[in-house]
Protein backbone atom coordinates (compact mmCIF):
# COMPACT_ATOMS: atom_id res chain seq x y z
CA UNK A 1 0.00 0.00 0.00
CA UNK A 2 1.23 3.48 -0.73
CA UNK A 3 0.66 6.72 1.13
CA UNK A 4 0.03 8.66 -2.09
CA UNK A 5 -2.40 8.62 -4.98
CA UNK A 6 -1.07 6.37 -7.73
CA UNK A 7 -1.98 5.32 -11.29
CA UNK A 8 -3.40 1.88 -11.99
CA UNK A 9 -3.23 0.39 -15.50
CA UNK A 10 -6.29 -1.57 -16.61
CA UNK A 11 -6.13 -4.39 -19.16
CA UNK A 12 -8.63 -2.83 -21.53
CA UNK A 13 -8.60 -0.40 -24.44
CA UNK A 14 -8.98 3.26 -23.58
CA UNK A 15 -12.02 5.14 -24.84
CA UNK A 16 -13.07 8.65 -23.91
CA UNK A 17 -16.39 7.56 -22.40
CA UNK A 18 -14.91 5.23 -19.73
CA UNK A 19 -15.96 6.01 -16.16
CA UNK A 20 -14.44 4.55 -13.00
CA UNK A 21 -15.30 4.67 -9.30
CA UNK A 22 -13.02 3.81 -6.37
CA UNK A 23 -14.65 2.22 -3.33
CA UNK A 24 -12.73 3.05 -0.15
CA UNK A 25 -12.45 0.78 2.89
CA UNK A 26 -15.23 2.68 4.70
CA UNK A 27 -17.61 2.25 1.74
CA UNK A 28 -17.27 5.78 0.33
CA UNK A 29 -17.23 6.04 -3.45
CA UNK A 30 -15.03 8.48 -5.35
CA UNK A 31 -14.94 9.20 -9.06
CA UNK A 32 -11.59 8.24 -10.62
CA UNK A 33 -10.14 10.00 -13.66
CA UNK A 34 -9.45 7.58 -16.53
CA UNK A 35 -6.66 8.30 -19.04
CA UNK A 36 -4.69 6.53 -21.79
CA UNK A 37 -1.91 4.77 -19.86
CA UNK A 38 0.37 2.62 -22.01
CA UNK A 39 -0.40 2.47 -25.70
CA UNK A 40 -4.08 1.62 -25.99
CA UNK A 41 -4.45 0.53 -22.35
CA UNK A 42 -6.56 2.52 -19.94
CA UNK A 43 -5.34 3.85 -16.61
CA UNK A 44 -7.01 5.29 -13.55
CA UNK A 45 -5.71 7.46 -10.74
CA UNK A 46 -6.38 5.70 -7.42
CA UNK A 47 -7.10 8.11 -4.56
CA UNK A 48 -4.74 8.58 -1.64
CA UNK A 49 -5.82 6.40 1.29
CA UNK A 50 -6.76 8.10 4.52
CA UNK A 51 -4.78 7.27 7.65
CA UNK A 52 -7.58 5.18 9.18
CA UNK A 53 -7.99 3.19 5.93
CA UNK A 54 -4.47 1.78 6.01
CA UNK A 55 -4.17 -1.92 6.70
CA UNK A 56 -1.27 -3.92 8.09
CA UNK A 57 2.09 -3.46 6.37
CA UNK A 58 2.56 -7.05 5.21
CA UNK A 59 0.52 -9.51 3.24
CA UNK A 60 -0.23 -13.12 4.11
CA UNK A 61 0.03 -15.93 1.59
CA UNK A 62 -3.09 -17.89 0.69
CA UNK A 63 -3.88 -20.65 3.18
CA UNK A 64 -3.35 -23.55 0.76
CA UNK A 65 -0.49 -22.09 -1.30
CA UNK A 66 1.95 -25.01 -0.70
CA UNK A 67 -0.73 -27.50 -1.77
CA UNK A 68 -1.38 -25.63 -5.04
CA UNK A 69 2.36 -25.46 -5.78
CA UNK A 70 2.70 -29.19 -5.12
CA UNK A 71 -0.30 -29.95 -7.34
CA UNK A 72 1.13 -27.84 -10.17
CA UNK A 73 4.49 -29.58 -9.93
CA UNK A 74 2.83 -33.02 -9.89
CA UNK A 75 0.84 -32.18 -13.02
CA UNK A 76 3.97 -30.94 -14.81
CA UNK A 77 5.93 -34.06 -13.82
CA UNK A 78 3.05 -36.31 -14.93
CA UNK A 79 2.83 -34.57 -18.30
CA UNK A 80 6.58 -34.87 -18.76
CA UNK A 81 6.49 -38.59 -17.88
CA UNK A 82 3.69 -39.18 -20.40
CA UNK A 83 5.58 -37.26 -23.08
CA UNK A 84 8.75 -39.31 -22.51
CA UNK A 85 6.89 -42.68 -22.62
CA UNK A 86 5.38 -42.14 -26.07
CA UNK A 87 7.20 -43.73 -28.98
CA UNK A 88 8.48 -41.27 -31.60
GIWOGI-V6913 format. One record per pair of residues at least 12 apart in sequence whose ideal C-beta (glycine too) atoms are under 7 Angstrom apart, sorted by the first residue. I is the first residue (numbers start at 0). GAP is how many residues later the second one is. D is the distance in whole Angstrom. If there is no record, write none. Layout:
[[I,GAP,D] [I,GAP,D]]
This chain:
[[0,48,7] [0,53,6] [0,54,7] [3,44,6] [4,40,6] [4,41,6] [4,42,6] [4,43,4] [5,40,5] [6,30,7] [6,36,5] [6,38,6] [7,35,6] [7,36,5] [7,38,5] [8,28,5] [8,29,6] [8,32,5] [8,34,5] [9,31,7] [9,32,5] [9,33,7] [9,34,6] [10,30,7] [11,30,5] [12,27,5] [12,29,7] [13,22,4] [13,26,6] [13,27,7] [13,28,4] [17,16,4] [17,24,6] [18,15,7] [19,12,4] [19,14,5] [19,24,5] [21,24,6] [21,25,5] [23,29,6] [24,28,4] [25,27,7] [29,17,5] [31,12,5] [31,13,6] [31,14,7] [32,12,5]]
